[in-house]
Amino acid sequence: MNRFFIPFFSFLLTGILSGFAQDAVFNTIKTELTRNFDILKTQPIPAYYSFVRLDDVQSVSASANLGFLQSEATVNSPSRILSAGMRVGDYRLDNSHEIRESGYGSSGANVMGDYIPYENNDRVLKNNIWLKMDELYKDGLQTYEQVKANLAVKVEQEDKSPDFSQEKAVNYYEKTISWSDLHIDPKVLEEKVRKYSAVFDENDEIKEGYAYFSVSLSRTVFIDTEGREMAGNAINIQLFLSANVVAKDGMQLPLYKSWMGYSLADMPSDEEVLKSAREISSTLLALQKAPVVESFTGPAILSPAASGVFFHEIFGHRVEGARLKQENDAQTFKKKVGDLVLPKKLSVTFDPTLKSYQGTPLMGAYSFDDEGILAQRVEVVKNGILTNFLMSRTPIEGFIHSNGHGRSGIGYSPVSRQSNMLVESSQGLPEEELIKRVRKEAKSQGKPYAYYFKEVSGGFTNTNRYSPNSFNVTPLLVYRLYVDGRPDELVRGVDMVGTPLAMFSQIEACGNQPAIFNGTCGAESGGVPVSCVAPALLVKRIETQKKPKSQAQPILLPKPTTKAQSASLLPDDLILNAIKTEVNRNLDSLRMEGLQAPFFIAYYLGDMRRMGVSASNGSLVSSDQYRSRTSASRLLIGDYQCTDENFEGTAGGSYGYDGTPSLDNNEKALRNAIWKNLDNVYKSAAETYEQKTATIKQLNIPAKDLELPDWDKTPAVQLKNLPKQNMDFTTSRYDEYVKAASSVFNDYPEILESNFAIQAMDMNIYLYNTEGTEIIYPFSFVYLEGNAGGKTEDGEDLNANFNRVLGTTDDLPALAQIQTECRQLADNLVEELHAPKMTESYSGPVLYEGLAVPFTFYSSFFGGDISLVADRKPLTTSGFSYGGNGIEEMMNKRITAREITIEDLTGTREYNGKKLLGYAPVDAQGVVPPEKLTLVEKGILVNLLSDRIPTPKTPHSNGHALFGIGISGRLNSGVVRMSDTRTQPYAALKKELFDKAKEEGYDYAYIVREVAGSGAYPAKLYKVKADGSEQRVRSAAINNVDSKVFKKVLHVSDKEFIYHTVMGNLVTIITPDAILFEDMQIQSDRVDNFKKAPLVPAVYKKSEPLL
């Protein structure tokens, strides 16, 4: 036999080595991991183990509700995630050791993960590994010292096994599977989910009935410092049906059905899925009429499917070895090896090497675990006797080696987890015999019936010592099996509860026909696919309790009915007509006895496409575009004088959001979403209104306060033909663009992380309100962003970025121009990396210029409590009214220098021949903003931006609830201009800067060119002298940046700066391009960096040429 075995092994090894040798990414990972580890393992407290894991993931999914598409089947671009972990100390004691009574410590190495380009890029890969290794080591070292201190101050630990097992390294290689090998047609997925979910629409009681189809492909490369080199693929295909009805008592009644597999051939036929959908539909009708049960203790049968969930939750988690090492774990079975823990007829095995069972795929299969250990079959219980545990590389006493069950989701630290569980009985009985026996058992216990748990949705269990060591399983289908011959009865409202040992001791018999449960298990190491094959169980005594249920009444109005849809209707007309019809129906018919009816409803639907393309150092990170819809509503109770709003109650309010309207332009689909949404909002608003009016009656509110209306009455507008922007979302058009832009950073060795991205949104917002307003509002923009990061010589992390907002993809700058901006960003960061920290305190004149001016102006006047935006103080149940906007009390008083005027130009399309992106022809409440609205005139506050919620000084809307990413509007400026009559050329501003500084006793001054956040932190700060010399300074803070500094402006530039940005809505800020402030306080930000520089030299030296 040996003669045949040796050549075969040599062939396998040759295949593995050949596969890895052809994988450039593998070689880069191995080289950089080794380079770092060779140094870190020589430290006084060494790193003794490390790994790097690379996951390439690609997927597509589609979903539909009641026959209409909810999400498109768009194949995502590949994603690549780099994870790494490290252990510091030695195998006996390391940084993973539990730190008792602290909440820290885990049974695995600390893990860090990041997205990196899916196109091979050595530079990004090496830098990412190098940075992770340094951070992991330093974090691990600190944790290791804490572990030692914790051991010293705590009592002796019970489990004295090592922290990490020593295992023989084995290599494994699978040839790469490409996405094209799967032969997935996205349109077929969409057709299927539409067809499957349409069955649920035949049942008027089903308000939500979904079909979901997904396909994912992942490839994992795992390399560690013990010599493991693993590469494998995972395919996961899922088909899922779900539907629910609501009983008259408010109880939500869901049912589910799922299929999983490794190929489309594993999926059921259309006929089988449609049959299952019809069974779900008919069963839900029966459930709706089923009686609600009371708490019960007595005999029951768990179907094979229910048994699988039961064993996974109640037994499986208690034999996961790693958790048994933790002192706070209940350790139910840790000391019971060799004991009878289950009936003698039962055996339990976990086998991740098994890909199917009787022709059905098992999703808990894998070739190697997430610690690089080959999958192994593990017999945990033999004839009822506990023999083993599921082991990762975290040993426990008596079990010092892994058996291939160290598992994790991507980016998590592996711990012991389940795989494919097989529960087998040596004495299986037919179902008829089990039912006969359970009736007999019930009768012997004096019970009128037993329970049959046919389907369950899942459950949870507590395994720690600080809460009851119990479980809760959530049944979906439960029957009473009467002992007196009455027919079996479907019941509802049951939860099965108990404690594990008591439950296991009550297992009386098993079935002879197992079923398979496939699912995803979520735990501390993320979600992992699992399976359980189990027979039915007869349990002599189970305990049930009442299931919690919603207290909401069922939907008040019947499901919308529609006529045949006209093929000639344009999409815009169809959408608005559907909204209008359903909103009007709800206004006319939403009523509850004793409660007020609605008098106003507005409904918004946003139909959007989004695109994101990004690259790092010349390689793509992502390139995706997708379509989605969102909606919002506002429903008011009472009348214009007194609504349910402007009140902080406990019942909710007037707003509703339904994030998933159908993507199909179908009247029925659109109206269904509106119908459900407005029902919820009406009930909440009606309750709030009653609470508000009752509060008002009990309070001593001045009459003048009650005279202010809650909602401003405005005329209806109809704007349905607003011009739309041309947007091209062909991602391939931008791939080379972002790659070329991001490749600029390759010329800068000191830049360790970088990215350039294009994000774009193109949305039509449809608004109808019951006052007659109809609007189709085009909202689109393109957002360009560059980011770069590096480390100072002393180890401090610094980042810099730039962004630009465009109106359309046609406005994309020439590549050479954007490359120049990326180069300027890089130069800026390198300059900051070498800049000294701010160490002095300075109080004197400061010149703001460039981007610093619009940022500081906007943050000073349109953020926080002092804002040029009206804000109504709400009434509260406690009798207090507080909040609002403090600046409103300054109306007709001076708030800036006398020479300053602030104007809102939101209704202005162009300024000096330049298009204003913040221009809005109408706001989201149907009010047209004026072309010009003066807010501050010669330093005097004369107006505030307002919407339809009146305040004492702004009783009417001036059209500033602006459309944006939040489709129902944001109270803000669209275009704002600050001007000052004291203008000077830039040279004169600089001269005055030095003159004023000299008066304060300085031979230098400061210029701020960029700010971060609210403007208090200068991102680009320069210490300048009259001779023209400049020195960059970092780590500074400006203490008094708010609207008050605009009272002390000396002069401004004679040129203007126009800046576009996104603040929920599109905003254009027009300011002088420089402002000289008379007095500002600059000092250290008082943030001390005590980080050490990396222990391992940088991958690329400053003098080293880069590719």
TORPATI-283187 format. One record per residue (C-alpha): x, y, z. Coordinates in steps of 0.25 Angstrom, whole numbers, padded with zeros to 4 digits, always signed. Example, Ala and Ser with C-alpha at 12.3 -4.5 7.8 and 13.67 -1.06 7.14 Angstrom:
residues 2
+0049-0018+0031+0055-0004+0029
END
This chain:
residues 1107
+0000+0000+0000+0011+0010+0003+0016+0009-0011+0003+0014-0016+0002+0025-0005+0015+0032-0007+0014+0035-0021-0001+0040-0019+0004+0049-0007+0015+0055-0016+0005+0058-0027-0004+0065-0017+0007+0073-0011+0012+0077-0025-0002+0081-0029-0003+0090-0016+0011+0096-0018+0008+0099-0033-0005+0105-0030+0001+0115-0020+0013+0118-0028+0004+0123-0039-0003+0132-0029+0004+0146-0028-0005+0150-0017-0001+0138-0009+0014+0141-0011+0012+0155-0007+0005+0152+0006+0015+0141+0010+0027+0150+0008+0021+0162+0016+0016+0153+0027+0029+0147+0028+0037+0160+0028+0029+0166+0039+0028+0153+0048+0043+0151+0047+0045+0164+0054+0033+0164+0064+0037+0150+0069+0050+0155+0074+0044+0165+0083+0046+0164+0098+0031+0159+0099+0030+0152+0085+0019+0151+0075+0019+0135+0074+0008+0133+0064+0001+0142+0053-0008+0139+0041-0013+0147+0029-0026+0144+0022-0031+0149+0009-0046+0147+0005-0051+0150-0009-0066+0151-0009-0076+0154-0020-0091+0152-0020-0104+0155-0026-0118+0155-0020-0132+0159-0023-0145+0160-0015-0160+0162-0018-0172+0165-0010-0186+0160-0014-0181+0158-0028-0174+0172-0030-0159+0174-0030-0153+0180-0017-0138+0179-0021-0131+0177-0034-0122+0166-0037-0110+0174-0039-0096+0166-0039-0088+0173-0029-0073+0176-0033-0064+0167-0025-0060+0171-0011-0046+0167-0005-0045+0167+0010-0031+0166+0017-0031+0161+0031-0020+0158+0040-0018+0153+0055-0007+0151+0064-0003+0145+0077+0007+0151+0087+0014+0143+0098+0015+0128+0096+0006+0115+0094+0004+0114+0109-0001+0128+0112-0004+0139+0101-0012+0152+0099-0025+0143+0096-0026+0139+0110-0039+0142+0117-0037+0155+0126-0047+0151+0137-0058+0160+0142-0054+0171+0132-0062+0168+0120-0049+0167+0112-0042+0155+0106-0046+0145+0096-0043+0131+0092-0036+0135+0079-0025+0145+0074-0029+0159+0072-0033+0161+0057-0034+0173+0049-0040+0174+0035-0041+0184+0023-0046+0185+0009-0034+0186-0001-0034+0186-0016-0039+0174-0023-0029+0176-0034-0016+0171-0030-0007+0182-0024+0006+0179-0017+0007+0193-0011-0006+0193-0004-0005+0179+0001+0008+0180+0007+0005+0194+0014-0008+0188+0019-0001+0176+0025+0010+0184+0031+0001+0194+0038-0008+0183+0043+0004+0175+0048+0009+0187+0056-0004+0190+0062-0008+0176+0065+0006+0174+0072+0005+0187+0081-0010+0184+0084-0006+0169+0087+0005+0173+0096-0003+0183+0104-0014+0172+0106-0003+0162+0109+0002+0170+0121-0012+0172+0126-0015+0157+0125-0003+0155+0134-0007+0165+0144-0021+0159+0144-0016+0145+0147-0008+0151+0159-0020+0158+0166-0030+0147+0163-0032+0133+0169-0025+0122+0163-0032+0118+0150-0039+0105+0149-0035+0102+0134-0020+0102+0133-0019+0097+0119-0010+0105+0109-0016+0117+0101-0013+0112+0088-0011+0098+0083+0001+0093+0075-0003+0087+0062+0004+0081+0050+0003+0090+0038-0004+0084+0026-0005+0091+0012-0018+0091+0004-0021+0097-0010-0033+0098-0018-0033+0104-0032-0040+0117-0033-0055+0117-0037-0059+0129-0045-0072+0136-0045-0075+0132-0059-0074+0118-0055-0087+0119-0048-0095+0123-0060-0104+0132-0052-0114+0140-0060-0119+0152-0052-0132+0154-0059-0136+0139-0057-0134+0142-0042-0143+0154-0043-0154+0146-0051-0154+0135-0041-0156+0144-0028-0167+0151-0035-0174+0138-0039-0172+0132-0025-0176+0144-0017-0188+0146-0026-0195+0134-0020-0196+0142-0006-0204+0153-0013-0215+0144-0016-0218+0144-0001-0224+0157+0004-0220+0155+0018-0205+0154+0014-0199+0168+0015-0185+0164+0013-0181+0152+0005-0166+0151+0000-0157+0143-0008-0142+0145-0007-0132+0138-0016-0117+0140-0014-0104+0135-0020-0090+0137-0014-0076+0132-0017-0064+0134-0008-0050+0130-0008-0042+0130+0004-0026+0129+0005-0021+0127+0018-0006+0127+0022+0001+0127+0036+0014+0127+0042+0014+0112+0045+0015+0109+0030+0000+0107+0027-0004+0111+0013-0019+0109+0010-0028+0113-0002-0042+0109-0004-0055+0113-0010-0069+0114-0004-0082+0115-0012-0095+0119-0005-0108+0119-0012-0121+0122-0004-0136+0123-0007-0145+0128+0003-0160+0130+0005-0166+0138+0016-0180+0143+0018-0189+0147+0030-0203+0151+0034-0208+0158+0046-0218+0152+0055-0230+0161+0061-0223+0162+0074-0210+0168+0067-0202+0155+0068-0192+0155+0056-0192+0141+0050-0180+0138+0040-0177+0126+0033-0164+0123+0025-0158+0113+0015-0144+0112+0011-0135+0104+0001-0119+0105+0001-0109+0099-0008-0096+0099-0016-0101+0101-0030-0114+0104-0037-0117+0089-0039-0118+0088-0024-0130+0098-0024-0144+0093-0025-0153+0093-0037-0163+0105-0040-0174+0095-0037-0169+0091-0024-0166+0106-0019-0180+0110-0024-0186+0098-0016-0179+0102-0004-0184+0117-0005-0198+0112-0006-0197+0103+0006-0191+0115+0014-0203+0124+0009-0213+0114+0013-0207+0111+0026-0206+0125+0030-0221+0127+0028-0223+0115+0038-0213+0121+0047-0220+0134+0047-0233+0127+0053-0226+0118+0062-0228+0119+0077-0217+0125+0086-0211+0115+0096-0208+0117+0111-0195+0113+0118-0194+0098+0118-0185+0087+0123-0186+0073+0118-0182+0063+0106-0179+0068+0092-0173+0063+0079-0163+0072+0072-0163+0069+0057-0150+0066+0050-0148+0081+0046-0152+0086+0060-0143+0076+0066-0131+0081+0057-0133+0095+0062-0134+0090+0076-0121+0082+0076-0114+0093+0070-0118+0103+0080-0119+0095+0092-0108+0085+0091-0099+0089+0080-0095+0102+0086-0092+0095+0099-0081+0086+0093-0073+0097+0086-0060+0095+0094-0055+0110+0094-0067+0115+0102-0065+0104+0112-0051+0111+0116-0058+0124+0120-0060+0125+0135-0073+0132+0133-0079+0121+0124-0088+0111+0131-0080+0099+0125-0092+0090+0125-0084+0078+0119-0069+0081+0123-0068+0071+0134-0078+0061+0128-0069+0054+0118-0071+0039+0119-0085+0042+0126-0099+0039+0120-0104+0053+0115-0114+0048+0105-0123+0036+0104-0114+0023+0100-0121+0022+0087-0116+0036+0082-0102+0039+0076-0097+0052+0071-0087+0055+0061-0081+0068+0054-0076+0065+0040-0072+0077+0032-0066+0068+0021-0080+0064+0018-0086+0072+0006-0099+0066+0005-0109+0056+0013-0118+0047+0004-0116+0057-0007-0119+0070+0000-0107+0080+0002-0102+0082+0016-0097+0096+0017-0088+0094+0029-0078+0087+0020-0064+0093+0018-0050+0088+0014-0042+0095+0025-0046+0104+0037-0043+0118+0039-0030+0115+0047-0025+0107+0035-0028+0093+0041-0034+0083+0031-0048+0079+0034-0051+0067+0042-0062+0058+0046-0064+0058+0061-0073+0049+0069-0077+0056+0081-0088+0047+0087-0087+0032+0085-0100+0024+0090-0103+0035+0099-0089+0037+0105-0081+0050+0104-0068+0047+0097-0063+0060+0091-0065+0075+0088-0064+0083+0076-0050+0089+0077-0043+0101+0071-0028+0104+0074-0033+0108+0088-0030+0096+0097-0038+0092+0109-0033+0082+0120-0033+0068+0114-0035+0073+0099-0022+0080+0095-0023+0079+0080-0033+0085+0069-0042+0076+0062-0045+0086+0051-0056+0094+0057-0049+0108+0059-0059+0117+0050-0062+0131+0048-0069+0141+0039-0060+0150+0031-0052+0160+0040-0055+0152+0053-0047+0144+0062-0049+0129+0061-0055+0121+0072-0061+0107+0073-0073+0107+0065-0083+0096+0060-0082+0090+0046-0092+0079+0040-0098+0073+0052-0104+0059+0051-0113+0054+0061-0115+0039+0060-0124+0029+0067-0122+0014+0068-0137+0012+0071-0145+0021+0062-0160+0020+0061-0170+0023+0050-0177+0036+0052-0190+0029+0054-0184+0021+0066-0178+0034+0072-0192+0041+0071-0199+0029+0078-0188+0029+0089-0190+0044+0092-0205+0043+0093-0203+0031+0103-0192+0039+0111-0202+0051+0112-0213+0042+0117-0204+0036+0127-0200+0050+0132-0215+0054+0133-0213+0064+0121-0225+0066+0111-0215+0067+0100-0200+0067+0096-0193+0077+0086-0187+0075+0073-0177+0085+0069-0176+0084+0054-0168+0096+0050-0159+0106+0057-0152+0119+0053-0140+0118+0062-0137+0122+0076-0127+0126+0086-0120+0120+0098-0112+0126+0110-0099+0119+0113-0093+0128+0123-0094+0128+0139-0100+0142+0141-0114+0139+0135-0123+0127+0135-0116+0115+0127-0129+0114+0119-0134+0113+0105-0145+0119+0097-0149+0113+0083-0159+0120+0075-0169+0111+0068-0177+0115+0056-0187+0103+0054-0192+0096+0067-0203+0086+0068-0211+0080+0080-0212+0065+0079-0224+0062+0087-0225+0049+0095-0240+0047+0094-0240+0045+0079-0243+0060+0075-0236+0064+0062-0223+0071+0064-0224+0086+0066-0215+0097+0060-0212+0107+0071-0203+0120+0072-0196+0128+0082-0186+0118+0087-0172+0119+0092-0164+0107+0096-0155+0109+0108-0147+0101+0118-0133+0098+0123-0124+0088+0115-0122+0077+0125-0136+0076+0129-0140+0075+0115-0130+0065+0110-0134+0056+0122-0149+0056+0117-0146+0050+0103-0154+0038+0102-0153+0033+0087-0148+0037+0073-0154+0037+0059-0148+0029+0048-0148+0039+0037-0138+0051+0039-0140+0064+0033-0129+0075+0030-0128+0089+0036-0119+0098+0028-0117+0112+0033-0107+0123+0038-0103+0123+0052-0099+0136+0058-0090+0137+0070-0078+0144+0076-0069+0141+0063-0079+0145+0053-0089+0138+0044-0085+0124+0039-0094+0114+0031-0098+0102+0039-0107+0089+0037-0114+0079+0046-0119+0066+0042-0128+0061+0053-0140+0051+0055-0153+0055+0062-0153+0055+0077-0164+0050+0087-0161+0058+0100-0169+0054+0112-0169+0068+0118-0167+0081+0112-0171+0095+0116-0178+0106+0108-0181+0121+0111-0189+0131+0104-0182+0138+0092-0181+0153+0092-0190+0160+0082-0192+0174+0076-0203+0182+0082-0206+0189+0069-0219+0187+0063-0219+0181+0049-0219+0190+0037-0232+0198+0037-0235+0199+0022-0236+0188+0012-0225+0185+0002-0225+0194-0009-0232+0189-0022-0228+0194-0035-0233+0193-0049-0225+0188-0061-0213+0197-0063-0212+0206-0076-0200+0203-0084-0200+0217-0090-0197+0223-0076-0184+0229-0075-0176+0225-0062-0176+0238-0056-0191+0239-0058-0194+0225-0053-0186+0228-0040-0192+0241-0037-0206+0235-0040-0204+0223-0031-0199+0232-0019-0211+0242-0021-0221+0231-0022-0217+0224-0009-0214+0236-0001-0227+0242-0004-0234+0229-0001-0227+0229+0013-0231+0244+0015-0245+0240+0013-0246+0227+0020-0236+0226+0032-0244+0227+0044-0244+0221+0058-0256+0223+0067-0254+0234+0077-0241+0239+0070-0239+0251+0061-0238+0248+0046-0226+0253+0038-0227+0267+0031-0214+0267+0023-0205+0256+0017-0193+0257+0009-0186+0245+0002-0172+0245-0004-0166+0234-0012-0151+0235-0016-0147+0226-0029-0132+0226-0029-0120+0221-0035-0106+0221-0028-0092+0218-0033-0079+0217-0026-0066+0214-0032-0053+0215-0024-0039+0211-0026-0026+0211-0017-0012+0213-0023-0017+0210-0037-0026+0197-0034-0041+0196-0033-0047+0195-0019-0061+0195-0024-0069+0198-0036-0084+0197-0034-0097+0203-0037-0111+0200-0033-0125+0205-0032-0134+0206-0020-0147+0213-0015-0150+0220-0002-0162+0227+0003-0167+0236+0014-0180+0242+0019-0186+0253+0028-0200+0251+0033-0206+0262+0042-0218+0261+0051-0227+0272+0056-0226+0285+0048-0216+0296+0044-0217+0303+0057-0214+0290+0066-0208+0278+0060-0201+0266+0067-0188+0272+0064-0179+0282+0072-0181+0273+0084-0172+0263+0090-0181+0252+0094-0179+0237+0096-0188+0231+0085-0179+0234+0073-0183+0245+0063-0187+0249+0049-0176+0243+0041-0175+0230+0034-0164+0223+0026-0165+0211+0018-0151+0208+0012-0155+0198+0002-0166+0202-0008-0166+0193-0020-0157+0196-0032-0168+0192-0042-0176+0203-0048-0189+0197-0044-0201+0204-0037-0204+0192-0028-0190+0190-0023-0188+0205-0020-0202+0207-0014-0199+0195-0005-0187+0201+0001-0194+0214+0003-0206+0207+0010-0198+0200+0020-0189+0213+0023-0201+0222+0025-0208+0212+0034-0197+0212+0044-0195+0227+0044-0209+0230+0046-0210+0222+0058-0198+0228+0064-0202+0242+0060-0216+0240+0066-0211+0236+0079-0201+0247+0080-0212+0257+0077-0221+0253+0088-0209+0253+0098-0205+0267+0093-0219+0273+0095-0220+0266+0108-0207+0272+0112-0211+0286+0108-0224+0286+0116-0216+0283+0128-0206+0294+0126-0206+0309+0128-0201+0313+0114-0202+0328+0111-0213+0331+0100-0203+0337+0091-0195+0324+0090-0207+0316+0087-0211+0326+0076-0198+0322+0068-0203+0311+0058-0196+0298+0057-0196+0297+0042-0195+0308+0032-0206+0308+0021-0200+0310+0007-0205+0310-0007-0204+0297-0015-0193+0296-0026-0191+0287-0038-0177+0285-0043-0176+0272-0051-0167+0276-0063-0154+0281-0056-0142+0279-0064-0134+0267-0061-0119+0265-0061-0112+0256-0071-0105+0245-0062-0097+0233-0068-0096+0222-0058-0088+0213-0067-0078+0209-0057-0067+0204-0067-0067+0218-0072-0061+0222-0059-0052+0210-0055-0040+0215-0062-0042+0229-0058-0042+0226-0043-0030+0216-0045-0022+0227-0052-0025+0237-0041-0022+0228-0030-0009+0224-0036-0003+0238-0033-0001+0233-0019+0009+0223-0023+0019+0234-0024+0019+0236-0010+0025+0226-0001+0020+0233+0012+0006+0231+0008+0002+0218+0014-0013+0218+0011-0020+0225+0000-0033+0225-0008-0040+0232-0019-0055+0231-0021-0067+0235-0030-0080+0234-0024-0093+0239-0031-0108+0239-0028-0119+0242-0038-0133+0242-0032-0147+0246-0036-0155+0250-0023-0170+0249-0025-0178+0258-0016-0193+0259-0014-0201+0265-0003-0216+0266+0000-0215+0281-0002-0213+0278-0017-0198+0280-0018-0192+0271-0028-0177+0271-0031-0167+0262-0038-0153+0268-0033-0140+0263-0040-0129+0262-0029-0115+0258-0034-0101+0261-0031-0087+0255-0033-0077+0254-0021-0062+0253-0023-0053+0250-0011-0039+0247-0009-0033+0242+0004-0019+0239+0008-0013+0235+0021+0001+0233+0027+0010+0233+0040+0019+0243+0046+0033+0239+0050+0028+0237+0064+0016+0228+0060+0004+0238+0060-0006+0235+0049-0010+0247+0040-0020+0248+0029-0024+0258+0019-0035+0258+0008-0042+0267-0002-0055+0266-0008-0063+0273-0019-0078+0273-0023-0083+0273-0037-0097+0275-0043-0095+0263-0053-0086+0253-0058-0084+0262-0071-0077+0272-0061-0066+0262-0058-0052+0269-0058-0042+0265-0068-0033+0254-0063-0021+0263-0063-0028+0273-0054-0032+0262-0044-0019+0256-0043-0013+0270-0040-0023+0271-0028-0019+0257-0024-0004+0261-0024-0008+0274-0017-0014+0265-0006-0002+0257-0005+0007+0268-0004-0002+0274+0007-0001+0261+0015+0014+0260+0014+0016+0274+0018+0007+0272+0030+0015+0259+0034+0027+0267+0035+0021+0279+0042+0024+0283+0056+0013+0283+0066+0006+0295+0071+0013+0298+0085+0009+0312+0088-0003+0320+0091-0006+0331+0081-0017+0342+0082-0017+0352+0071-0021+0354+0056-0023+0342+0047-0025+0342+0032-0035+0331+0027-0034+0328+0012-0038+0318+0002-0047+0306+0007-0046+0311+0022-0055+0323+0019-0068+0316+0014-0066+0304+0024-0064+0314+0036-0076+0323+0031-0086+0312+0029-0082+0305+0042-0084+0318+0050-0097+0322+0044-0104+0308+0040-0101+0299+0052-0103+0297+0066-0113+0306+0075-0109+0319+0069-0114+0317+0054-0121+0325+0044-0131+0314+0043-0145+0316+0050-0147+0305+0061-0160+0304+0068-0160+0300+0083-0168+0288+0085-0178+0286+0097-0175+0274+0106-0184+0265+0115-0176+0271+0127-0182+0285+0125-0169+0291+0120-0166+0296+0106-0151+0297+0103-0141+0297+0092-0143+0305+0079-0133+0314+0073-0127+0325+0083-0123+0334+0071-0138+0337+0069-0138+0346+0081-0127+0354+0074-0137+0358+0063-0135+0373+0059-0122+0373+0067-0107+0373+0062-0101+0359+0061-0089+0362+0052-0080+0374+0048-0089+0385+0042-0082+0384+0029-0087+0369+0027-0099+0365+0020-0104+0350+0019-0114+0347+0008-0121+0334+0004-0121+0332-0011-0127+0318-0011-0137+0322-0022-0126+0328-0031-0122+0319-0042-0109+0325-0046-0099+0335-0040-0089+0343-0048-0092+0333-0059-0089+0321-0051-0099+0310-0048-0103+0309-0033-0104+0294-0029-0112+0298-0017-0123+0305-0025-0137+0300-0022-0149+0303-0030-0158+0298-0019-0156+0292-0006-0161+0279+0000-0174+0285+0006-0178+0291-0007-0173+0305-0005-0165+0313-0015-0153+0320-0008-0151+0335-0012-0139+0338-0021-0133+0346-0010-0136+0346+0005-0128+0355+0013-0125+0349+0027-0115+0359+0032-0114+0373+0027-0103+0382+0031-0100+0373+0043-0115+0373+0047-0123+0360+0048-0135+0362+0040-0140+0348+0036-0138+0333+0038-0140+0322+0028-0153+0315+0031-0162+0303+0027-0177+0302+0030-0176+0300+0045-0178+0314+0050-0169+0321+0060-0172+0334+0067-0163+0342+0058-0165+0334+0046-0180+0331+0045-0180+0327+0030-0171+0318+0022-0161+0324+0012-0158+0311+0005-0146+0305+0012-0150+0290+0015-0141+0286+0004-0141+0273-0004-0129+0265-0002-0124+0251+0002-0135+0251+0012-0146+0252+0002-0156+0259+0012-0148+0271+0013-0138+0278+0022-0139+0292+0027-0126+0298+0022-0121+0308+0012-0119+0304-0002-0110+0316-0006-0105+0326+0004-0096+0338+0001-0088+0346+0011-0083+0360+0007-0075+0371+0014-0073+0385+0009-0059+0386+0014-0052+0379+0002-0037+0379-0001-0027+0372-0010-0021+0360-0004-0007+0367-0003-0014+0378+0006-0020+0367+0015-0007+0361+0017+0000+0374+0020-0011+0378+0030-0010+0364+0036+0005+0366+0040+0002+0381+0044-0008+0376+0054+0000+0365+0059+0012+0375+0061+0002+0383+0069+0000+0371+0078+0014+0369+0080+0017+0358+0070+0027+0357+0058+0018+0347+0052+0004+0343+0049-0005+0331+0045-0012+0327+0033-0023+0317+0032-0025+0310+0019-0034+0299+0022-0042+0295+0035-0048+0282+0040-0061+0279+0046-0068+0291+0052-0056+0300+0048-0050+0299+0062-0038+0290+0057-0030+0296+0046-0026+0285+0036-0016+0294+0029-0010+0305+0038+0002+0313+0035+0011+0322+0043+0015+0333+0034+0025+0345+0034+0025+0358+0027+0037+0353+0019+0028+0343+0012+0033+0331+0019+0023+0320+0024+0024+0309+0033+0013+0298+0034+0008+0295+0048-0001+0284+0052-0009+0279+0065-0015+0293+0067-0029+0297+0072-0036+0310+0071-0044+0313+0083-0054+0324+0079-0060+0320+0065-0074+0323+0065-0083+0334+0060-0078+0344+0069-0064+0345+0062-0071+0351+0050-0073+0364+0059-0058+0365+0059-0055+0365+0044-0045+0375+0039-0046+0373+0024-0049+0363+0014-0043+0360+0000-0049+0367-0012-0051+0353-0019-0062+0343-0016-0061+0328-0014-0072+0319-0018-0073+0305-0011-0082+0294-0014-0085+0283-0003-0095+0273+0002-0101+0275+0015-0113+0266+0014-0118+0275+0003-0109+0282-0008-0103+0295-0002-0095+0306-0010-0087+0315-0001-0082+0329-0006-0072+0336+0002-0060+0345+0001-0048+0336-0002-0041+0342+0010-0045+0348+0023-0036+0355+0033-0041+0354+0047-0037+0364+0057-0035+0354+0069-0035+0339+0070-0029+0329+0080-0020+0318+0074-0013+0308+0083-0009+0293+0084-0021+0284+0083-0016+0277+0095-0016+0264+0089-0003+0257+0092+0001+0245+0084+0009+0235+0091+0009+0224+0081+0022+0218+0077+0027+0218+0062+0025+0204+0055+0035+0193+0060+0037+0188+0046+0043+0197+0036+0033+0202+0025+0031+0194+0013+0035+0205+0004+0046+0215+0008+0046+0229+0004+0057+0228-0006+0052+0215-0012+0045+0216-0025+0031+0212-0026+0024+0204-0037
END
